[in-house]
Amino acid sequence: MSDRKRLAHLVKATNQRAVIIDLVKQHGWTRGAEIGVLRGKTLFSVLDACPGLSMTGVDQWKVVPLREDENAETYVDFDMRALERDVALRAKGYGYRCIILKGDSVAMSKSVEKGSLDFVFLDGDHTEHGLKRDIAAWASKVRSGGMILGHDISWATVNRVVSAKYPDFQEFGEEVWGVVKK
Ligand SMILES: C[S@@+](CC[C@H](N)C(=O)[O-])C[C@H]1O[C@@H](n2cnc3c(N)ncnc32)[C@H](O)[C@@H]1O
């Protein structure tokens, strides 16, 4: 069954891009990463709106088997090869400002230096296990005083992980959650 049908009760049309753009401008951030790029809607909107910003976009662009985990996505509804190709092509237009890392988010994190980012936007695997491993891999890449951000805070799996790990997290609207890196 398609993710769209299975997870229809969760999926909302949100403008997370506007929230990230506001935060980047407000804080004057210059280095960020997005975990889970898909077709690049957020990645490229943020790069277009914030000329001083460089971004690393991470995605495995892979249809994965359905797992037992709550809120697991398979991406069966997407032509991942075509999306990967389109994103890679478009990314070239931004030169050094846009680096694409293709592969599992945790494996890809190993090539990013600790404390090198002003923010990370976690929007990859929305299962509890998936978000926990992304936080474990990516939070350390954000400098102290930067922000760990993510999407889909109303998803029960996301909410449980974020509430437990960061009890003082904020909601910025459009399903975006965030916490200042200590
Ligand atoms: C919700 S979509 C991202 C949407 C995008 N952030 C936006 O705002 O337009 C989630 C993406 O995460 C990717 N993803 C899921 N698990 C992943 C993993 N373990 N490693 C890398 N990418 C992953 C999927 O391939 C998918 O493209």
The ligand as an SDF file (V2000), in Angstrom:
LIG
                    3D

 27 29  0  0  0  0  0  0  0  0999 V2000
    9.6350   13.8930    4.3730 C   0  0  0  0  0  0  0  0  0  0  0  0
   10.8480   13.6260    3.1440 S   0  0  0  0  0  0  0  0  0  0  0  0
   11.7970   15.1150    3.2020 C   0  0  0  0  0  0  0  0  0  0  0  0
   11.0690   16.3470    2.7590 C   0  0  0  0  0  0  0  0  0  0  0  0
   11.9410   17.5740    2.7010 C   0  0  0  0  0  0  0  0  0  0  0  0
   12.6610   17.7800    3.9460 N   0  0  0  0  0  0  0  0  0  0  0  0
   11.1270   18.7990    2.3960 C   0  0  0  0  0  0  0  0  0  0  0  0
   10.8870   19.6180    3.3070 O   0  0  0  0  0  0  0  0  0  0  0  0
   10.7280   18.9840    1.2430 O   0  0  0  0  0  0  0  0  0  0  0  0
   11.8980   12.4580    3.9230 C   0  0  0  0  0  0  0  0  0  0  0  0
   13.1430   12.0880    3.1430 C   0  0  0  0  0  0  0  0  0  0  0  0
   14.0230   11.4410    4.0530 O   0  0  0  0  0  0  0  0  0  0  0  0
   14.7650   10.4630    3.3620 C   0  0  0  0  0  0  0  0  0  0  0  0
   15.2520    9.4750    4.3220 N   0  0  0  0  0  0  0  0  0  0  0  0
   14.5240    8.6720    5.1360 C   0  0  0  0  0  0  0  0  0  0  0  0
   15.3210    7.8790    5.8690 N   0  0  0  0  0  0  0  0  0  0  0  0
   16.5950    8.1880    5.5190 C   0  0  0  0  0  0  0  0  0  0  0  0
   17.8790    7.7200    5.9270 C   0  0  0  0  0  0  0  0  0  0  0  0
   18.0220    6.7840    6.8570 N   0  0  0  0  0  0  0  0  0  0  0  0
   18.9720    8.2560    5.3450 N   0  0  0  0  0  0  0  0  0  0  0  0
   18.8510    9.2210    4.3910 C   0  0  0  0  0  0  0  0  0  0  0  0
   17.6680    9.7150    3.9750 N   0  0  0  0  0  0  0  0  0  0  0  0
   16.5560    9.2070    4.5240 C   0  0  0  0  0  0  0  0  0  0  0  0
   13.7840    9.8990    2.3590 C   0  0  0  0  0  0  0  0  0  0  0  0
   14.4710    9.3000    1.2710 O   0  0  0  0  0  0  0  0  0  0  0  0
   12.9490   11.1210    1.9850 C   0  0  0  0  0  0  0  0  0  0  0  0
   13.3930   11.6940    0.7860 O   0  0  0  0  0  0  0  0  0  0  0  0
  1  2  1  0
  2  3  1  0
  2 10  1  0
  3  4  1  0
  4  5  1  0
  5  6  1  0
  5  7  1  0
  7  8  2  0
  7  9  1  0
 10 11  1  0
 11 12  1  0
 11 26  1  0
 12 13  1  0
 13 14  1  0
 13 24  1  0
 14 15  1  0
 14 23  1  0
 15 16  2  0
 16 17  1  0
 17 18  1  0
 17 23  2  0
 18 19  1  0
 18 20  2  0
 20 21  1  0
 21 22  2  0
 22 23  1  0
 24 25  1  0
 24 26  1  0
 26 27  1  0
M  CHG  2   2   1   9  -1
M  END
$$$$
